[in-house]
């Protein structure tokens, strides 16, 4: 799997970061608006934003003193591809097969 | 360009045992957990299975094209996800490390988007909840 996808999966493995992406999927927002939605410090939210930026999932731009965030859907599009879903499907089935055969031991 | 997906797994059981788990319908029901399974495991034998995945029912249809007990089998695989294209699933069983290495190759998959996301990315994000 390409490392960009690994990064995207890792970034999205956290519920707060998924909630941020969900929020930005509706429309771009200011950092302060996004941060206001979570019961955590601005600093903690900033760390999550850095991870999402690093994974190429969001883009930050500055307008005066305000930071704006928008979603970059590229990595999510790849996750949505059938090939990746089949990859997950088969790995889940192999997990189930392994568990089934080990129960018998 | 059609795409290929591969998955491998090292199992403790012997190839003969793993081959049976894939090709005996009574066994397949116990781990693949289809809602419905009809299967004639012989060359040119047909199969149908309906699985529940990501909260949706997926009917699949296909035909066995190769069965070489206990080394490998191949079957065609058609579903909504293949857009009616006849994709091919090949599963190989190699005796290794006192058990079996299973190598699965699913080829001929269409290279496209799973859905057109008219409601944004909510569906994908909710399916990613399974990754936790």
gemmi code that builds the backbone of each chain (N, CA, C; Angstrom):
import gemmi

chains = {
    "A": [
        ("UNK", (0.854, -1.197, 0.000), (0.000, 0.000, 0.000), (0.888, 1.245, 0.000)),
        ("UNK", (0.562, 2.227, -0.830), (1.427, 3.417, -0.860), (1.462, 4.115, 0.497)),
        ("UNK", (2.581, 4.785, 0.784), (2.719, 5.344, 2.126), (1.742, 6.500, 2.355)),
        ("UNK", (1.339, 7.182, 1.271), (0.377, 8.255, 1.443), (-0.935, 7.707, 2.012)),
        ("UNK", (-1.295, 6.509, 1.547), (-2.513, 5.896, 2.067), (-2.338, 5.441, 3.501)),
        ("UNK", (-1.163, 4.887, 3.793), (-0.891, 4.496, 5.180), (-1.079, 5.686, 6.105)),
        ("UNK", (-0.540, 6.815, 5.662), (-0.650, 8.032, 6.469), (-2.093, 8.466, 6.628)),
        ("UNK", (-2.848, 8.367, 5.528), (-4.255, 8.770, 5.590), (-5.033, 7.855, 6.536)),
        ("UNK", (-4.781, 6.542, 6.425), (-5.464, 5.601, 7.319), (-5.102, 5.878, 8.772)),
        ("UNK", (-3.804, 6.109, 9.006), (-3.364, 6.362, 10.376), (-4.017, 7.638, 10.909)),
        ("UNK", (-4.043, 8.673, 10.066), (-4.620, 9.943, 10.506), (-6.101, 9.768, 10.829)),
        ("UNK", (-6.782, 8.916, 10.062), (-8.226, 8.752, 10.240), (-8.579, 7.695, 11.284)),
        ("UNK", (-7.549, 7.122, 11.911), (-7.828, 6.104, 12.925), (-8.280, 6.746, 14.237)),
        ("UNK", (-8.243, 8.079, 14.302), (-8.597, 8.778, 15.537), (-9.978, 9.434, 15.390)),
        ("UNK", (-10.881, 9.219, 16.374), (-12.250, 9.747, 16.234), (-12.322, 11.276, 16.156)),
        ("UNK", (-11.446, 11.984, 16.887), (-11.467, 13.453, 16.810), (-11.104, 13.904, 15.403)),
        ("UNK", (-10.083, 13.258, 14.832), (-9.650, 13.670, 13.489), (-10.710, 13.326, 12.448)),
        ("UNK", (-11.416, 12.198, 12.663), (-12.506, 11.886, 11.725), (-13.604, 12.942, 11.828)),
        ("UNK", (-13.866, 13.398, 13.071), (-14.909, 14.418, 13.264), (-14.489, 15.719, 12.580)),
        ("UNK", (-13.200, 16.056, 12.644), (-12.720, 17.278, 11.978), (-12.911, 17.156, 10.467)),
        ("UNK", (-12.544, 16.003, 9.920), (-12.692, 15.797, 8.469), (-14.166, 15.861, 8.066)),
        ("UNK", (-15.017, 15.250, 8.896), (-16.466, 15.303, 8.652), (-16.963, 16.739, 8.584)),
        ("UNK", (-16.506, 17.523, 9.542), (-16.900, 18.936, 9.607), (-16.446, 19.670, 8.335)),
        ("UNK", (-15.196, 19.428, 7.923), (-14.656, 20.127, 6.763), (-15.224, 19.587, 5.447)),
        ("UNK", (-15.793, 18.383, 5.508), (-16.401, 17.827, 4.296), (-17.623, 18.651, 3.907)),
        ("UNK", (-18.259, 19.279, 4.907), (-19.440, 20.111, 4.608), (-19.020, 21.438, 3.994)),
        ("UNK", (-18.063, 22.121, 4.613), (-17.537, 23.357, 4.027), (-16.250, 23.749, 4.746)),
        ("UNK", (-15.402, 24.540, 4.083), (-14.180, 25.014, 4.732), (-14.525, 25.800, 6.001)),
        ("UNK", (-13.583, 25.890, 6.926), (-13.874, 26.586, 8.186), (-12.609, 27.222, 8.731)),
        ("UNK", (-12.799, 28.118, 9.698), (-11.646, 28.705, 10.370), (-11.184, 27.749, 11.469)),
        ("UNK", (-9.905, 27.817, 11.785), (-9.366, 26.942, 12.835), (-10.138, 27.147, 14.140)),
        ("UNK", (-10.433, 28.404, 14.453), (-11.123, 28.678, 15.725), (-12.531, 28.055, 15.741)),
        ("UNK", (-13.210, 28.044, 14.592), (-14.552, 27.429, 14.541), (-14.466, 25.920, 14.771)),
        ("UNK", (-13.467, 25.316, 14.147), (-13.309, 23.868, 14.302), (-12.956, 23.552, 15.748)),
        ("UNK", (-12.011, 24.319, 16.295), (-11.542, 24.053, 17.667), (-12.679, 24.224, 18.670)),
        ("UNK", (-13.577, 25.175, 18.408), (-14.669, 25.433, 19.340), (-15.616, 24.259, 19.519)),
        ("UNK", (-15.578, 23.319, 18.575), (-16.507, 22.188, 18.635), (-16.040, 21.054, 19.530)),
        ("UNK", (-14.779, 21.107, 19.950), (-14.249, 19.975, 20.706), (-13.883, 20.371, 22.131)),
        ("UNK", (-14.212, 19.506, 23.086), (-13.908, 19.810, 24.486), (-12.427, 19.567, 24.791)),
        ("UNK", (-11.569, 20.323, 24.111), (-10.122, 20.188, 24.370), (-9.461, 21.520, 24.036)),
        ("UNK", (-8.220, 21.656, 24.460), (-7.533, 22.936, 24.253), (-7.253, 23.168, 22.767)),
        ("UNK", (-7.041, 24.442, 22.425), (-6.698, 24.794, 21.056), (-5.408, 24.089, 20.642)),
        ("UNK", (-4.515, 23.980, 21.625), (-3.243, 23.311, 21.380), (-3.437, 21.841, 20.987)),
        ("UNK", (-4.341, 21.173, 21.691), (-4.609, 19.757, 21.390), (-5.230, 19.625, 20.001)),
        ("UNK", (-6.150, 20.528, 19.672), (-6.772, 20.488, 18.347), (-5.717, 20.748, 17.269)),
        ("UNK", (-4.807, 21.695, 17.542), (-3.737, 22.005, 16.585), (-2.892, 20.778, 16.260)),
        ("UNK", (-2.640, 19.972, 17.284), (-1.845, 18.758, 17.044), (-2.582, 17.828, 16.076)),
        ("UNK", (-3.883, 17.685, 16.289), (-4.676, 16.844, 15.374), (-4.642, 17.413, 13.955)),
        ("UNK", (-4.731, 18.745, 13.854), (-4.713, 19.375, 12.526), (-3.385, 19.119, 11.818)),
        ("UNK", (-2.303, 19.150, 12.593), (-0.981, 18.890, 11.994), (-0.911, 17.487, 11.401)),
        ("UNK", (-1.477, 16.519, 12.131), (-1.469, 15.136, 11.629), (-2.264, 15.051, 10.315)),
        ("UNK", (-3.413, 15.703, 10.288), (-4.248, 15.680, 9.069), (-3.551, 16.390, 7.906)),
        ("UNK", (-2.864, 17.486, 8.221), (-2.107, 18.197, 7.180), (-1.001, 17.320, 6.640)),
        ("UNK", (-0.288, 16.668, 7.565), (0.836, 15.800, 7.189), (0.380, 14.665, 6.283)),
        ("UNK", (-0.841, 14.212, 6.489), (-1.370, 13.101, 5.684), (-1.977, 13.602, 4.371)),
        ("UNK", (-1.917, 14.918, 4.155), (-2.443, 15.470, 2.898), (-3.959, 15.512, 2.854)),
        ("UNK", (-4.604, 15.407, 4.037), (-6.072, 15.379, 4.059), (-6.689, 16.766, 4.158)),
        ("UNK", (-5.953, 17.705, 4.743), (-6.488, 19.070, 4.815), (-5.419, 20.081, 4.400)),
        ("UNK", (-5.875, 21.262, 4.006), (-4.970, 22.329, 3.610), (-5.290, 23.554, 4.460)),
        ("UNK", (-4.241, 24.195, 4.939), (-4.424, 25.376, 5.777), (-3.977, 26.605, 4.987)),
        ("UNK", (-4.785, 27.674, 5.032), (-4.328, 28.906, 4.389), (-4.566, 30.060, 5.355)),
        ("UNK", (-3.798, 31.093, 5.187), (-3.882, 32.206, 6.132), (-4.430, 33.439, 5.436)),
        ("UNK", (-5.334, 34.105, 6.121), (-5.896, 35.345, 5.612), (-5.822, 36.331, 6.755)),
        ("UNK", (-4.837, 37.222, 6.711), (-4.632, 38.109, 7.855), (-4.247, 37.276, 9.067)),
        ("UNK", (-5.021, 37.425, 10.140), (-4.702, 36.662, 11.352), (-5.465, 35.344, 11.431)),
        ("UNK", (-6.325, 35.130, 10.450), (-7.160, 33.925, 10.526), (-6.605, 32.773, 9.686)),
        ("UNK", (-6.678, 31.598, 10.281), (-6.269, 30.395, 9.558), (-7.516, 29.679, 9.059)),
        ("UNK", (-7.531, 29.384, 7.774), (-8.664, 28.669, 7.193), (-8.259, 27.237, 6.858)),
        ("UNK", (-9.221, 26.353, 7.006), (-8.956, 24.942, 6.728), (-9.904, 24.451, 5.649)),
        ("UNK", (-9.363, 23.666, 4.733), (-10.263, 22.994, 3.791), (-9.799, 21.569, 3.544)),
        ("UNK", (-10.763, 20.748, 3.150), (-10.487, 19.335, 2.926), (-9.804, 19.137, 1.577)),
        ("UNK", (-8.836, 18.257, 1.544), (-8.251, 17.831, 0.265), (-8.654, 16.386, 0.048)),
        ("UNK", (-9.597, 16.154, -0.816), (-10.214, 14.820, -0.869), (-9.385, 13.723, -1.540)),
        ("UNK", (-8.223, 14.062, -2.093), (-7.429, 13.048, -2.802), (-7.273, 11.719, -2.069)),
        ("UNK", (-6.686, 11.736, -0.859), (-6.483, 10.462, -0.159), (-7.790, 9.738, 0.147)),
        ("UNK", (-8.847, 10.504, 0.445), (-10.136, 9.857, 0.732), (-10.688, 9.182, -0.506)),
        ("UNK", (-10.464, 9.802, -1.656), (-10.933, 9.180, -2.906), (-10.290, 7.833, -3.101)),
        ("UNK", (-9.002, 7.766, -2.766), (-8.325, 6.480, -2.959), (-8.871, 5.426, -2.011)),
        ("UNK", (-9.165, 5.862, -0.784), (-9.712, 4.920, 0.192), (-11.040, 4.360, -0.305)),
        ("UNK", (-11.777, 5.189, -1.059), (-13.101, 4.775, -1.524), (-13.034, 3.809, -2.699)),
        ("UNK", (-11.885, 3.617, -3.287), (-11.801, 2.755, -4.467), (-12.150, 1.317, -4.117)),
        ("UNK", (-12.772, 0.659, -5.056), (-13.164, -0.734, -4.834), (-11.974, -1.602, -4.485)),
        ("UNK", (-10.842, -1.338, -5.115), (-9.688, -2.209, -4.878), (-9.311, -2.196, -3.399)),
        ("UNK", (-9.335, -0.995, -2.796), (-8.979, -0.937, -1.378), (-10.038, -1.576, -0.503)),
        ("UNK", (-11.297, -1.417, -0.922), (-12.346, -2.036, -0.123), (-12.227, -3.547, -0.212)),
        ("UNK", (-11.880, -4.068, -1.395), (-11.679, -5.516, -1.515), (-10.483, -5.976, -0.682)),
        ("UNK", (-9.449, -5.133, -0.644), (-8.296, -5.460, 0.193), (-8.753, -5.658, 1.640)),
        ("UNK", (-9.558, -4.735, 2.116), (-10.056, -4.851, 3.492), (-10.971, -6.046, 3.638)),
        ("UNK", (-11.846, -6.254, 2.638), (-12.786, -7.369, 2.680), (-12.029, -8.694, 2.827)),
        ("UNK", (-11.022, -8.898, 1.977), (-10.306, -10.181, 2.010), (-9.502, -10.338, 3.292)),
        ("UNK", (-8.930, -9.252, 3.770), (-8.185, -9.376, 5.034), (-9.116, -9.729, 6.196)),
        ("UNK", (-10.313, -9.155, 6.176), (-11.288, -9.517, 7.221), (-11.680, -10.985, 7.120)),
        ("UNK", (-11.861, -11.475, 5.877), (-12.254, -12.872, 5.704), (-11.119, -13.797, 6.149)),
        ("UNK", (-9.872, -13.407, 5.833), (-8.749, -14.249, 6.263), (-8.622, -14.243, 7.788)),
        ("UNK", (-8.923, -13.117, 8.428), (-8.967, -13.073, 9.898), (-9.981, -14.097, 10.419)),
        ("UNK", (-11.163, -14.095, 9.773), (-12.240, -14.993, 10.207), (-11.837, -16.455, 9.999)),
        ("UNK", (-11.173, -16.730, 8.872), (-10.723, -18.099, 8.594), (-9.705, -18.545, 9.646)),
        ("UNK", (-8.779, -17.658, 9.954), (-7.737, -17.973, 10.936), (-8.371, -18.276, 12.299)),
        ("UNK", (-9.313, -17.433, 12.698), (-9.982, -17.629, 13.992), (-10.752, -18.949, 13.993)),
        ("UNK", (-11.422, -19.248, 12.897), (-12.212, -20.481, 12.786), (-11.315, -21.714, 12.916)),
        ("UNK", (-10.183, -21.712, 12.222), (-9.301, -22.882, 12.252), (-8.608, -23.025, 13.600)),
        ("UNK", (-8.372, -21.906, 14.274), (-7.691, -22.008, 15.567), (-8.628, -22.434, 16.686)),
        ("UNK", (-9.921, -22.129, 16.521), (-10.913, -22.594, 17.502), (-10.910, -24.109, 17.609)),
        ("UNK", (-10.627, -24.756, 16.483), (-10.692, -26.218, 16.415), (-9.557, -26.899, 17.166)),
        ("UNK", (-8.422, -26.193, 17.293), (-7.212, -26.809, 17.874), (-7.461, -27.377, 19.263)),
    ],
    "B": [
        ("UNK", (-7.696, 0.471, -16.632), (-6.814, -0.666, -16.317), (-7.403, -1.492, -15.173)),
        ("UNK", (-7.678, -2.769, -15.418), (-8.165, -3.609, -14.311), (-7.104, -3.722, -13.216)),
        ("UNK", (-7.575, -3.880, -11.998), (-6.663, -3.905, -10.849), (-6.662, -5.281, -10.183)),
        ("UNK", (-5.595, -5.538, -9.456), (-5.455, -6.796, -8.723), (-5.246, -6.512, -7.245)),
        ("UNK", (-5.906, -7.282, -6.414), (-5.729, -7.182, -4.966), (-5.160, -8.504, -4.478)),
        ("UNK", (-4.164, -8.450, -3.607), (-3.635, -9.701, -3.055), (-3.672, -9.656, -1.531)),
        ("UNK", (-3.786, -10.830, -0.923), (-3.722, -10.948, 0.528), (-3.083, -12.283, 0.853)),
        ("UNK", (-2.193, -12.313, 1.817), (-1.592, -13.590, 2.208), (-1.742, -13.769, 3.710)),
        ("UNK", (-1.741, -15.023, 4.123), (-1.881, -15.310, 5.554), (-1.207, -16.643, 5.868)),
        ("UNK", (-0.434, -16.671, 6.930), (0.168, -17.926, 7.393), (-0.764, -18.549, 8.431)),
        ("UNK", (-1.176, -19.805, 8.175), (-2.089, -20.491, 9.095), (-1.419, -21.728, 9.664)),
        ("UNK", (-1.887, -22.153, 10.848), (-1.272, -23.314, 11.500), (-1.743, -24.637, 10.905)),
        ("UNK", (-2.951, -24.636, 10.349), (-3.532, -25.883, 9.834), (-2.853, -26.315, 8.531)),
        ("UNK", (-2.971, -27.608, 8.211), (-2.360, -28.178, 7.006), (-3.149, -27.746, 5.751)),
        ("UNK", (-2.490, -27.751, 4.579), (-3.168, -27.330, 3.339), (-4.485, -28.057, 3.088)),
        ("UNK", (-4.516, -29.367, 3.311), (-5.738, -30.150, 3.073), (-6.904, -29.594, 3.908)),
        ("UNK", (-6.608, -29.250, 5.167), (-7.636, -28.718, 6.076), (-8.118, -27.339, 5.599)),
        ("UNK", (-7.165, -26.496, 5.168), (-7.520, -25.136, 4.753), (-8.290, -25.179, 3.433)),
        ("UNK", (-7.869, -26.073, 2.549), (-8.562, -26.237, 1.261), (-10.024, -26.617, 1.511)),
        ("UNK", (-10.233, -27.521, 2.482), (-11.598, -27.965, 2.805), (-12.427, -26.793, 3.352)),
        ("UNK", (-11.782, -25.961, 4.182), (-12.503, -24.819, 4.757), (-13.023, -23.875, 3.668)),
        ("UNK", (-12.336, -23.850, 2.516), (-12.740, -22.958, 1.417), (-13.716, -23.592, 0.439)),
        ("UNK", (-13.722, -24.930, 0.369), (-14.453, -25.560, -0.733), (-15.604, -26.465, -0.286)),
        ("UNK", (-15.722, -26.743, 1.015), (-16.865, -27.505, 1.510), (-17.898, -26.492, 2.006)),
        ("UNK", (-19.075, -26.440, 1.358), (-20.053, -25.398, 1.707), (-20.377, -25.328, 3.205)),
        ("UNK", (-20.471, -26.504, 3.858), (-20.799, -26.509, 5.293), (-19.707, -25.789, 6.084)),
        ("UNK", (-18.466, -25.921, 5.624), (-17.339, -25.272, 6.297), (-17.315, -23.775, 5.989)),
        ("UNK", (-17.528, -23.443, 4.714), (-17.488, -22.033, 4.293), (-18.499, -21.222, 5.107)),
        ("UNK", (-19.688, -21.828, 5.332), (-20.729, -21.133, 6.092), (-20.243, -20.740, 7.482)),
        ("UNK", (-19.361, -21.564, 8.060), (-18.968, -21.328, 9.458), (-17.995, -20.173, 9.633)),
        ("UNK", (-17.202, -19.808, 8.631), (-16.261, -18.697, 8.826), (-16.501, -17.528, 7.878)),
        ("UNK", (-16.942, -17.820, 6.638), (-17.215, -16.728, 5.690), (-18.524, -16.047, 6.083)),
        ("UNK", (-19.368, -16.816, 6.799), (-20.634, -16.337, 7.341), (-21.524, -15.621, 6.322)),
        ("UNK", (-21.808, -16.306, 5.207), (-22.734, -15.682, 4.247), (-24.167, -15.788, 4.769)),
        ("UNK", (-25.048, -14.869, 4.341), (-26.470, -15.008, 4.660), (-27.027, -16.223, 3.936)),
        ("UNK", (-26.496, -16.454, 2.748), (-26.986, -17.523, 1.893), (-25.785, -18.043, 1.120)),
        ("UNK", (-25.704, -19.364, 0.957), (-24.607, -19.926, 0.172), (-25.094, -21.127, -0.627)),
        ("UNK", (-24.835, -21.094, -1.907), (-25.110, -22.235, -2.775), (-23.800, -22.482, -3.509)),
        ("UNK", (-23.289, -23.711, -3.464), (-21.955, -23.921, -4.020), (-21.771, -25.345, -4.500)),
        ("UNK", (-21.338, -25.486, -5.731), (-20.939, -26.801, -6.242), (-19.455, -26.723, -6.552)),
        ("UNK", (-18.659, -27.261, -5.621), (-17.210, -27.102, -5.747), (-16.629, -28.140, -6.696)),
        ("UNK", (-16.818, -27.894, -7.985), (-16.180, -28.710, -9.023), (-15.979, -27.791, -10.223)),
        ("UNK", (-15.077, -28.178, -11.133), (-14.822, -27.313, -12.272), (-16.129, -27.130, -13.057)),
        ("UNK", (-16.444, -25.885, -13.364), (-17.705, -25.477, -13.984), (-18.897, -25.553, -13.038)),
        ("UNK", (-18.635, -25.822, -11.755), (-19.696, -25.756, -10.753), (-19.981, -24.297, -10.441)),
        ("UNK", (-21.250, -23.971, -10.202), (-21.630, -22.575, -9.940), (-21.735, -22.321, -8.445)),
        ("UNK", (-21.571, -21.078, -8.084), (-21.777, -20.719, -6.670), (-22.463, -19.358, -6.570)),
        ("UNK", (-23.155, -19.213, -5.448), (-23.776, -17.929, -5.119), (-23.586, -17.714, -3.635)),
        ("UNK", (-23.207, -16.524, -3.254), (-23.208, -16.212, -1.833), (-23.665, -14.785, -1.646)),
        ("UNK", (-24.340, -14.580, -0.527), (-24.740, -13.224, -0.196), (-24.111, -12.903, 1.143)),
        ("UNK", (-23.282, -11.854, 1.163), (-22.631, -11.479, 2.420), (-23.111, -10.101, 2.855)),
        ("UNK", (-23.015, -9.888, 4.143), (-23.357, -8.606, 4.740), (-22.020, -7.917, 5.017)),
        ("UNK", (-21.847, -6.728, 4.446), (-20.566, -6.046, 4.669), (-20.795, -4.551, 4.667)),
        ("UNK", (-20.214, -3.867, 5.625), (-20.405, -2.427, 5.761), (-21.892, -2.075, 5.741)),
        ("UNK", (-22.676, -2.905, 6.441), (-24.096, -2.629, 6.609), (-24.942, -2.802, 5.361)),
        ("UNK", (-24.406, -3.533, 4.372), (-25.120, -3.687, 3.115), (-25.096, -5.147, 2.686)),
        ("UNK", (-26.130, -5.591, 1.939), (-26.161, -6.963, 1.419), (-25.481, -6.994, 0.058)),
        ("UNK", (-24.566, -7.941, -0.118), (-23.837, -8.051, -1.383), (-24.026, -9.446, -1.971)),
        ("UNK", (-24.856, -9.583, -3.001), (-24.945, -10.878, -3.678), (-23.760, -11.064, -4.630)),
        ("UNK", (-23.211, -12.244, -4.618), (-22.089, -12.591, -5.506), (-22.430, -13.851, -6.286)),
        ("UNK", (-21.941, -13.920, -7.505), (-22.140, -15.098, -8.334), (-20.836, -15.461, -9.020)),
        ("UNK", (-20.661, -16.743, -9.298), (-19.464, -17.144, -10.026), (-19.456, -18.618, -10.372)),
        ("UNK", (-18.304, -19.034, -10.857), (-18.134, -20.393, -11.378), (-16.719, -20.851, -11.023)),
        ("UNK", (-16.601, -22.095, -10.600), (-15.257, -22.619, -10.343), (-14.574, -22.925, -11.670)),
        ("UNK", (-13.359, -22.432, -11.850), (-12.652, -22.680, -13.099), (-11.474, -23.645, -12.912)),
        ("UNK", (-10.982, -23.791, -11.672), (-9.879, -24.728, -11.382), (-10.009, -25.214, -9.960)),
        ("UNK", (-9.810, -26.493, -9.749), (-9.745, -27.048, -8.395), (-8.647, -28.088, -8.387)),
        ("UNK", (-7.565, -27.807, -7.699), (-6.462, -28.760, -7.605), (-6.165, -29.007, -6.152)),
        ("UNK", (-6.905, -29.926, -5.570), (-6.818, -30.219, -4.153), (-5.441, -30.756, -3.796)),
        ("UNK", (-4.754, -30.291, -2.779), (-5.122, -29.176, -1.911), (-4.278, -27.941, -2.225)),
        ("UNK", (-3.897, -27.768, -3.490), (-2.911, -26.759, -3.841), (-3.536, -25.407, -4.186)),
        ("UNK", (-4.649, -25.420, -4.925), (-5.250, -24.147, -5.311), (-6.662, -24.333, -5.853)),
        ("UNK", (-7.402, -23.261, -5.853), (-8.636, -23.232, -6.637), (-8.810, -21.832, -7.205)),
        ("UNK", (-9.616, -21.761, -8.258), (-9.934, -20.479, -8.896), (-11.426, -20.418, -9.136)),
        ("UNK", (-11.975, -19.227, -8.948), (-13.391, -19.062, -9.257), (-13.618, -17.672, -9.834)),
        ("UNK", (-14.581, -17.572, -10.735), (-14.959, -16.240, -11.206), (-15.855, -15.639, -10.144)),
        ("UNK", (-15.923, -14.322, -10.145), (-16.547, -13.590, -9.041), (-17.199, -12.346, -9.635)),
        ("UNK", (-18.520, -12.295, -9.522), (-19.249, -11.137, -10.062), (-20.162, -10.559, -8.999)),
        ("UNK", (-20.169, -9.241, -8.919), (-21.059, -8.570, -7.965), (-21.274, -7.145, -8.439)),
        ("UNK", (-22.059, -6.426, -7.669), (-22.257, -5.011, -7.954), (-20.908, -4.295, -8.061)),
        ("UNK", (-19.967, -4.691, -7.187), (-18.668, -4.020, -7.147), (-17.837, -4.274, -8.398)),
        ("UNK", (-18.137, -5.344, -9.132), (-17.365, -5.617, -10.351), (-18.113, -5.121, -11.584)),
        ("UNK", (-19.245, -4.481, -11.379), (-20.087, -3.965, -12.468), (-20.405, -5.042, -13.492)),
        ("UNK", (-20.658, -6.247, -12.994), (-20.998, -7.338, -13.900), (-19.800, -7.922, -14.628)),
        ("UNK", (-18.616, -7.359, -14.392), (-17.419, -7.935, -15.020), (-17.073, -9.235, -14.304)),
        ("UNK", (-16.543, -10.187, -15.096), (-16.143, -11.461, -14.521), (-14.724, -11.324, -13.962)),
        ("UNK", (-14.618, -11.067, -12.662), (-13.295, -10.985, -12.040), (-12.897, -12.393, -11.609)),
        ("UNK", (-11.628, -12.568, -11.245), (-11.142, -13.906, -10.919), (-10.502, -13.918, -9.528)),
        ("UNK", (-10.941, -14.874, -8.698), (-10.342, -15.061, -7.377), (-9.567, -16.374, -7.393)),
        ("UNK", (-8.275, -16.268, -7.112), (-7.424, -17.462, -7.089), (-6.886, -17.590, -5.678)),
        ("UNK", (-7.029, -18.779, -5.087), (-6.536, -18.989, -3.726), (-5.575, -20.171, -3.751)),
        ("UNK", (-4.325, -19.906, -3.318), (-3.300, -20.949, -3.325), (-2.928, -21.333, -1.903)),
        ("UNK", (-2.630, -22.607, -1.715), (-2.288, -23.127, -0.393), (-0.930, -23.811, -0.479)),
        ("UNK", (0.051, -23.265, 0.231), (1.383, -23.859, 0.187), (1.791, -24.308, 1.591)),
        ("UNK", (2.218, -25.591, 1.687), (2.694, -26.105, 2.973), (3.939, -25.317, 3.355)),
        ("UNK", (3.907, -24.709, 4.532), (5.016, -23.851, 4.940), (5.041, -23.739, 6.460)),
        ("UNK", (6.237, -23.836, 7.044), (6.392, -23.641, 8.488), (5.482, -24.525, 9.325)),
        ("UNK", (5.246, -25.756, 8.889), (4.377, -26.654, 9.644), (2.901, -26.331, 9.482)),
        ("UNK", (2.580, -25.362, 8.667), (1.172, -25.006, 8.430), (0.951, -24.712, 6.962)),
        ("UNK", (0.192, -23.685, 6.688), (-0.149, -23.342, 5.308), (-0.023, -21.845, 5.080)),
        ("UNK", (0.602, -21.498, 3.963), (0.548, -20.094, 3.559), (-0.572, -19.981, 2.525)),
        ("UNK", (-1.543, -19.113, 2.828), (-2.649, -18.872, 1.903), (-2.321, -17.612, 1.115)),
        ("UNK", (-2.389, -17.713, -0.216), (-2.185, -16.519, -1.057), (-3.421, -16.309, -1.907)),
        ("UNK", (-4.056, -15.176, -1.693), (-5.283, -14.873, -2.422), (-5.021, -13.755, -3.431)),
        ("UNK", (-5.448, -13.961, -4.662), (-5.284, -12.950, -5.711), (-6.645, -12.692, -6.344)),
        ("UNK", (-7.091, -11.470, -6.267), (-8.379, -11.112, -6.879), (-8.072, -10.172, -8.038)),
        ("UNK", (-8.211, -10.643, -9.261), (-7.781, -9.848, -10.418), (-8.951, -9.452, -11.313)),
        ("UNK", (-8.690, -8.453, -12.148), (-9.708, -7.983, -13.094), (-10.696, -7.004, -12.494)),
        ("UNK", (-10.356, -6.444, -11.313), (-11.279, -5.506, -10.658), (-11.303, -4.164, -11.372)),
        ("UNK", (-12.491, -3.567, -11.516), (-12.543, -2.247, -12.140), (-11.864, -1.215, -11.240)),
        ("UNK", (-11.169, -0.300, -11.873), (-10.455, 0.722, -11.115), (-11.313, 1.980, -11.084)),
        ("UNK", (-12.181, 2.061, -10.111), (-13.029, 3.244, -10.067), (-13.454, 3.545, -8.643)),
        ("UNK", (-14.254, 4.562, -8.517), (-14.726, 4.990, -7.205), (-15.861, 4.092, -6.734)),
        ("UNK", (-15.899, 3.917, -5.427), (-16.940, 3.078, -4.866), (-18.311, 3.734, -4.964)),
        ("UNK", (-18.373, 5.025, -4.800), (-19.654, 5.701, -4.935), (-19.375, 7.150, -5.304)),
        ("UNK", (-20.388, 7.896, -5.677), (-20.074, 9.234, -6.155), (-20.204, 10.319, -5.082)),
        ("UNK", (-20.436, 9.898, -3.849), (-20.305, 10.826, -2.713), (-21.140, 12.082, -2.837)),
        ("UNK", (-22.383, 11.933, -3.258), (-23.179, 13.144, -3.363), (-23.395, 13.783, -1.988)),
        ("UNK", (-23.327, 12.995, -0.937), (-23.505, 13.561, 0.399), (-22.178, 13.746, 1.115)),
        ("UNK", (-21.123, 13.998, 0.352), (-19.842, 14.195, 1.002), (-19.191, 12.889, 1.384)),
        ("UNK", (-18.361, 12.939, 2.395), (-17.505, 11.802, 2.715), (-18.006, 11.006, 3.909)),
        ("UNK", (-19.247, 11.295, 4.327), (-19.755, 10.675, 5.550), (-19.734, 9.147, 5.486)),
        ("UNK", (-20.116, 8.610, 4.309), (-20.175, 7.152, 4.192), (-18.806, 6.520, 4.393)),
        ("UNK", (-17.816, 7.133, 3.756), (-16.468, 6.579, 3.867), (-15.994, 6.676, 5.293)),
        ("UNK", (-16.239, 7.840, 5.900), (-15.769, 8.031, 7.264), (-16.434, 7.039, 8.205)),
        ("UNK", (-17.725, 6.776, 7.989), (-18.364, 5.830, 8.896), (-17.846, 4.422, 8.645)),
        ("UNK", (-17.491, 4.105, 7.384), (-16.936, 2.779, 7.161), (-15.526, 2.670, 7.748)),
        ("UNK", (-14.845, 3.790, 7.857), (-13.513, 3.784, 8.459), (-13.580, 3.530, 9.969)),
        ("UNK", (-14.764, 3.712, 10.557), (-14.899, 3.413, 11.977), (-14.494, 1.980, 12.288)),
        ("UNK", (-14.660, 1.098, 11.277), (-14.282, -0.291, 11.474), (-12.788, -0.482, 11.645)),
        ("UNK", (-12.021, 0.503, 11.247), (-10.552, 0.338, 11.274), (-9.960, 0.506, 12.663)),
        ("UNK", (-10.759, 1.070, 13.562), (-10.212, 1.350, 14.890), (-9.691, 0.122, 15.579)),
    ],
}
model = gemmi.Model(1)
for chain_id, residues in chains.items():
    chain = gemmi.Chain(chain_id)
    for i, (resn, *xyz) in enumerate(residues, 1):
        res = gemmi.Residue()
        res.name, res.seqid = resn, gemmi.SeqId(i, " ")
        for name, pos in zip(("N", "CA", "C"), xyz):
            atom = gemmi.Atom()
            atom.name, atom.element = name, gemmi.Element(name[0])
            atom.pos, atom.b_iso = gemmi.Position(*pos), 0.0
            res.add_atom(atom)
        chain.add_residue(res)
    model.add_chain(chain)
structure = gemmi.Structure()
structure.add_model(model)
structure.setup_entities()
